[in-house]
């Protein structure tokens, strides 16, 4: 479906704001990538670390909010 010429030139307020922000701060995207890497990108674990983590986990009961009956 083709939009008319009137709607093809429309730019929302949000789009205008983002374009203006990127023009004012060209390093913004790089800082976002650095922040993402800091919080989410983790270094790969070695096999020894994976085994240690697997062995140190505590088995959890199926429904954690129910007390065990005596």
OpenMM code with the backbone's topology and positions (N, CA, C; nanometers):
from openmm import Vec3, app, unit

residues = "UNK UNK UNK UNK UNK UNK UNK UNK UNK UNK UNK UNK UNK UNK UNK UNK UNK UNK UNK UNK UNK UNK UNK UNK UNK UNK UNK UNK UNK UNK UNK UNK UNK UNK UNK UNK UNK UNK UNK UNK UNK UNK UNK UNK UNK UNK UNK UNK UNK UNK UNK UNK UNK UNK UNK UNK UNK UNK UNK UNK UNK UNK UNK UNK UNK UNK UNK UNK UNK UNK".split()
positions = [
    Vec3(0.0846, -0.1181, 0.0000),
    Vec3(0.0000, 0.0000, 0.0000),
    Vec3(0.0885, 0.1234, 0.0000),
    Vec3(0.0686, 0.2082, -0.0946),
    Vec3(0.1494, 0.3274, -0.1072),
    Vec3(0.0826, 0.4434, -0.0330),
    Vec3(0.1622, 0.5157, 0.0432),
    Vec3(0.1090, 0.6309, 0.1144),
    Vec3(0.1120, 0.7532, 0.0239),
    Vec3(0.0261, 0.8446, 0.0536),
    Vec3(0.0231, 0.9671, -0.0256),
    Vec3(0.1460, 1.0515, 0.0066),
    Vec3(0.1720, 1.1499, -0.0735),
    Vec3(0.2880, 1.2367, -0.0550),
    Vec3(0.2823, 1.3079, 0.0801),
    Vec3(0.1628, 1.3407, 0.1233),
    Vec3(0.1450, 1.4112, 0.2499),
    Vec3(0.1971, 1.3261, 0.3663),
    Vec3(0.1691, 1.1970, 0.3666),
    Vec3(0.2099, 1.1117, 0.4772),
    Vec3(0.3533, 1.0613, 0.4639),
    Vec3(0.4071, 1.0585, 0.3456),
    Vec3(0.5436, 1.0080, 0.3284),
    Vec3(0.6468, 1.1050, 0.3844),
    Vec3(0.6114, 1.2293, 0.4033),
    Vec3(0.7048, 1.3282, 0.4573),
    Vec3(0.6872, 1.3461, 0.6077),
    Vec3(0.5958, 1.2734, 0.6686),
    Vec3(0.5685, 1.2862, 0.8120),
    Vec3(0.6817, 1.2264, 0.8942),
    Vec3(0.7253, 1.2992, 0.9967),
    Vec3(0.8249, 1.2509, 1.0912),
    Vec3(0.7690, 1.2762, 1.2305),
    Vec3(0.7588, 1.1704, 1.3090),
    Vec3(0.6987, 1.1837, 1.4421),
    Vec3(0.7887, 1.2644, 1.5351),
    Vec3(0.7299, 1.3083, 1.6449),
    Vec3(0.8062, 1.3843, 1.7441),
    Vec3(0.9191, 1.2989, 1.8015),
    Vec3(0.8904, 1.1736, 1.8203),
    Vec3(0.9917, 1.0831, 1.8744),
    Vec3(1.1097, 1.0706, 1.7783),
    Vec3(1.0818, 1.0508, 1.6506),
    Vec3(1.1887, 1.0412, 1.5513),
    Vec3(1.2705, 1.1704, 1.5449),
    Vec3(1.2030, 1.2835, 1.5518),
    Vec3(1.2735, 1.4116, 1.5504),
    Vec3(1.3660, 1.4234, 1.6718),
    Vec3(1.3142, 1.3826, 1.7881),
    Vec3(1.3934, 1.3902, 1.9110),
    Vec3(1.5187, 1.3022, 1.9009),
    Vec3(1.5027, 1.1785, 1.8535),
    Vec3(1.6159, 1.0864, 1.8426),
    Vec3(1.7197, 1.1393, 1.7439),
    Vec3(1.6759, 1.1900, 1.6291),
    Vec3(1.7695, 1.2455, 1.5307),
    Vec3(1.8449, 1.3649, 1.5874),
    Vec3(1.7734, 1.4508, 1.6607),
    Vec3(1.8354, 1.5678, 1.7211),
    Vec3(1.9364, 1.5259, 1.8289),
    Vec3(1.9001, 1.4275, 1.9095),
    Vec3(1.9893, 1.3794, 2.0149),
    Vec3(2.1161, 1.3181, 1.9555),
    Vec3(2.1020, 1.2386, 1.8494),
    Vec3(2.2193, 1.1783, 1.7846),
    Vec3(2.3062, 1.2836, 1.7181),
    Vec3(2.2454, 1.3905, 1.6679),
    Vec3(2.3242, 1.4984, 1.6074),
    Vec3(2.4036, 1.5738, 1.7141),
    Vec3(2.3431, 1.5931, 1.8308),
    Vec3(2.4106, 1.6644, 1.9392),
    Vec3(2.5196, 1.5792, 2.0043),
    Vec3(2.4953, 1.4487, 2.0139),
    Vec3(2.5890, 1.3586, 2.0813),
    Vec3(2.6239, 1.2421, 1.9891),
    Vec3(2.7195, 1.2597, 1.8998),
    Vec3(2.7541, 1.1542, 1.8039),
    Vec3(2.8124, 1.0286, 1.8689),
    Vec3(2.8648, 1.0393, 1.9909),
    Vec3(2.9230, 0.9235, 2.0590),
    Vec3(2.8198, 0.8444, 2.1394),
    Vec3(2.6940, 0.8793, 2.1287),
    Vec3(2.5885, 0.8168, 2.2081),
    Vec3(2.5767, 0.6672, 2.1810),
    Vec3(2.5776, 0.6263, 2.0561),
    Vec3(2.5623, 0.4851, 2.0228),
    Vec3(2.6804, 0.4026, 2.0740),
    Vec3(2.7999, 0.4569, 2.0670),
    Vec3(2.9172, 0.3856, 2.1181),
    Vec3(2.9068, 0.3664, 2.2690),
    Vec3(2.8598, 0.4685, 2.3406),
    Vec3(2.8416, 0.4573, 2.4854),
    Vec3(2.7332, 0.3547, 2.5187),
    Vec3(2.6289, 0.3469, 2.4371),
    Vec3(2.5251, 0.2460, 2.4580),
    Vec3(2.5831, 0.1060, 2.4424),
    Vec3(2.6679, 0.0864, 2.3418),
    Vec3(2.7306, -0.0441, 2.3211),
    Vec3(2.8218, -0.0804, 2.4390),
    Vec3(2.8964, 0.0181, 2.4887),
    Vec3(2.9843, -0.0068, 2.6031),
    Vec3(2.9029, -0.0435, 2.7266),
    Vec3(2.7927, 0.0251, 2.7485),
    Vec3(2.7062, -0.0050, 2.8625),
    Vec3(2.6452, -0.1434, 2.8520),
    Vec3(2.6047, -0.1808, 2.7322),
    Vec3(2.5490, -0.3141, 2.7117),
    Vec3(2.6542, -0.4200, 2.7381),
    Vec3(2.7743, -0.3980, 2.6890),
    Vec3(2.8820, -0.4944, 2.7103),
    Vec3(2.9150, -0.5073, 2.8587),
    Vec3(2.9078, -0.3973, 2.9303),
    Vec3(2.9383, -0.3988, 3.0729),
    Vec3(2.8370, -0.4833, 3.1495),
    Vec3(2.7095, -0.4728, 3.1122),
    Vec3(2.6053, -0.5410, 3.1879),
    Vec3(2.5711, -0.6799, 3.1360),
    Vec3(2.5785, -0.7027, 3.0055),
    Vec3(2.5223, -0.8255, 2.9498),
    Vec3(2.6228, -0.9185, 2.8848),
    Vec3(2.7226, -0.8676, 2.8185),
    Vec3(2.8174, -0.9537, 2.7482),
    Vec3(2.9181, -1.0103, 2.8481),
    Vec3(2.9161, -1.1389, 2.8655),
    Vec3(3.0054, -1.2044, 2.9616),
    Vec3(3.1115, -1.2842, 2.8869),
    Vec3(3.2254, -1.2954, 2.9491),
    Vec3(3.3331, -1.3757, 2.8913),
    Vec3(3.2940, -1.5230, 2.8996),
    Vec3(3.3350, -1.6035, 2.8040),
    Vec3(3.2997, -1.7458, 2.8092),
    Vec3(3.3653, -1.8141, 2.9294),
    Vec3(3.2931, -1.9114, 2.9861),
    Vec3(3.3459, -1.9858, 3.1002),
    Vec3(3.4278, -2.1051, 3.0519),
    Vec3(3.5292, -2.1375, 3.1304),
    Vec3(3.6076, -2.2565, 3.0993),
    Vec3(3.5299, -2.3792, 3.1463),
    Vec3(3.5727, -2.4954, 3.1019),
    Vec3(3.5051, -2.6186, 3.1425),
    Vec3(3.5151, -2.6396, 3.2932),
    Vec3(3.6278, -2.6020, 3.3532),
    Vec3(3.6443, -2.6161, 3.4980),
    Vec3(3.5461, -2.5255, 3.5726),
    Vec3(3.5287, -2.4022, 3.5252),
    Vec3(3.4337, -2.3111, 3.5882),
    Vec3(3.2914, -2.3634, 3.5746),
    Vec3(3.2576, -2.4160, 3.4579),
    Vec3(3.1232, -2.4707, 3.4375),
    Vec3(3.0974, -2.5875, 3.5326),
    Vec3(3.1970, -2.6750, 3.5498),
    Vec3(3.1812, -2.7883, 3.6403),
    Vec3(3.1665, -2.7414, 3.7842),
    Vec3(3.2445, -2.6425, 3.8246),
    Vec3(3.2361, -2.5898, 3.9615),
    Vec3(3.0990, -2.5314, 3.9894),
    Vec3(3.0455, -2.4552, 3.8925),
    Vec3(2.9130, -2.3946, 3.9091),
    Vec3(2.8062, -2.5030, 3.9171),
    Vec3(2.8174, -2.6040, 3.8324),
    Vec3(2.7200, -2.7133, 3.8307),
    Vec3(2.7208, -2.7888, 3.9638),
    Vec3(2.8410, -2.8134, 4.0185),
    Vec3(2.8525, -2.8863, 4.1442),
    Vec3(2.8081, -2.8038, 4.2644),
    Vec3(2.8185, -2.6731, 4.2569),
    Vec3(2.7873, -2.5890, 4.3724),
    Vec3(2.6405, -2.5464, 4.3793),
    Vec3(2.5610, -2.5818, 4.2809),
    Vec3(2.4197, -2.5451, 4.2863),
    Vec3(2.3462, -2.6326, 4.3862),
    Vec3(2.2515, -2.5722, 4.4561),
    Vec3(2.1713, -2.6430, 4.5549),
    Vec3(2.0404, -2.6841, 4.4892),
    Vec3(2.0027, -2.8104, 4.5073),
    Vec3(1.8794, -2.8599, 4.4483),
    Vec3(1.7616, -2.7905, 4.5158),
    Vec3(1.6670, -2.7479, 4.4364),
    Vec3(1.5527, -2.6726, 4.4874),
    Vec3(1.4285, -2.7592, 4.4789),
    Vec3(1.3403, -2.7442, 4.5792),
    Vec3(1.2160, -2.8209, 4.5754),
    Vec3(1.1270, -2.7696, 4.4630),
    Vec3(1.0377, -2.8543, 4.4097),
    Vec3(0.9590, -2.8170, 4.2921),
    Vec3(0.8757, -2.6897, 4.3108),
    Vec3(0.8130, -2.6740, 4.4262),
    Vec3(0.7338, -2.5539, 4.4495),
    Vec3(0.7942, -2.4836, 4.5687),
    Vec3(0.8669, -2.3761, 4.5454),
    Vec3(0.9507, -2.3160, 4.6495),
    Vec3(0.8714, -2.2463, 4.7594),
    Vec3(0.7471, -2.2088, 4.7342),
    Vec3(0.6720, -2.1324, 4.8334),
    Vec3(0.5907, -2.2210, 4.9267),
    Vec3(0.5955, -2.3501, 4.9072),
    Vec3(0.5212, -2.4416, 4.9928),
    Vec3(0.6175, -2.5014, 5.0942),
    Vec3(0.5791, -2.4921, 5.2216),
    Vec3(0.6630, -2.5509, 5.3258),
    Vec3(0.6511, -2.7023, 5.3204),
    Vec3(0.7596, -2.7665, 5.3595),
    Vec3(0.7550, -2.9129, 5.3640),
    Vec3(0.6709, -2.9581, 5.4828),
    Vec3(0.5892, -3.0594, 5.4607),
    Vec3(0.5086, -3.1150, 5.5698),
    Vec3(0.5929, -3.2141, 5.6473),
    Vec3(0.5744, -3.2152, 5.7782),
    Vec3(0.6523, -3.3074, 5.8618),
    Vec3(0.5774, -3.4336, 5.8845),
] * unit.nanometer
topology = app.Topology()
chain = topology.addChain("A")
for resn in residues:
    res = topology.addResidue(resn, chain)
    for name in ("N", "CA", "C"):
        topology.addAtom(name, app.Element.getBySymbol(name[0]), res)
